[in-house]
Structures are given as structure tokens and as C-alpha cells.
Amino acid sequence: MSRDQLLEYTKYDYLESDDRVVDVHIKNLRKKLDNFESDLKILTVRGLGYRALYEENF
């Protein structure tokens, strides 16, 4: 999912947004997932956006 798609999906105000707002939220989500030792990982797909991956033995 691209940054634009994430912003649109969350109905975030484009006029007030910075391209990095999504990156900051993704970083925080990754940190929280790591703290819970979750099997869900958020991967960066260069040039496209992000991808969620669930694996039991990542």
C-alpha cells in the first residue's frame, strides 16, 4: 500500500500532511509490534509503499 493510499484510507488531511507522517506512524507501529513479539511484520517495498507479512517463524 502506498503512502498516498494510506493517507486516503485514513482520511488524513492532505493539506496538512507531510510525506513523512506515514513513515513516522509505520515506525511506531513496527516498534509496538516488536515490543509484543508479534508475528506480523511491516515491510517496506521500495518505490511502492508497505506490505504486511505474517509468519510464525519470521
N, C-alpha and C positions, 0 to 999 in steps of 0.2 A: 504494500500500500504506500503510495507516495505521500510526501508532506502535504501537498495540496488536498489530497483525498482525506487525510486525517483531519486537517483543519475544516474542510467542508463537512465531514461526518460529525464532528463535534460542534459545528455551527459557531466556531470561533470567529470573532470579528476580524476579517482580513485587513481592514484599515489600521487596526491597532497592533496587528501581529508582526512579528519578526520571523524570518525564516528559521531562526534557531529555537523558537519557542517549542516546536515539536521535538527537536533534538534534546532539549532540556527535560521534557516530560519523558521521553524514551529512556534517557539516562537514569532518571529517578525510578521509573518502572523496573529497569534492569537491576538496580541496586536493591529494591524491595524484593524482587523475585529471588535474587541471590541470598538475601537475608533469611528467606523462608526455605532455602534449598529446594526451590521449585524445579520441576522438570520442564517447565515452559521457558523457552529462551526467545529473545527478540533479536533477530539478526539483521544487520544492515545489508541491503542489496544495492551495491554501488550503482549509482545512476538511475535507480528505480525507486527506492524507498526502504521499507522494512518488511520483514517476514517473521511470523511467529512459528516456532518449531517446538513440538512436544515430543520428547523422547525420554524413556525411562532411564536409560543409561547414556546420557549425553556425553 
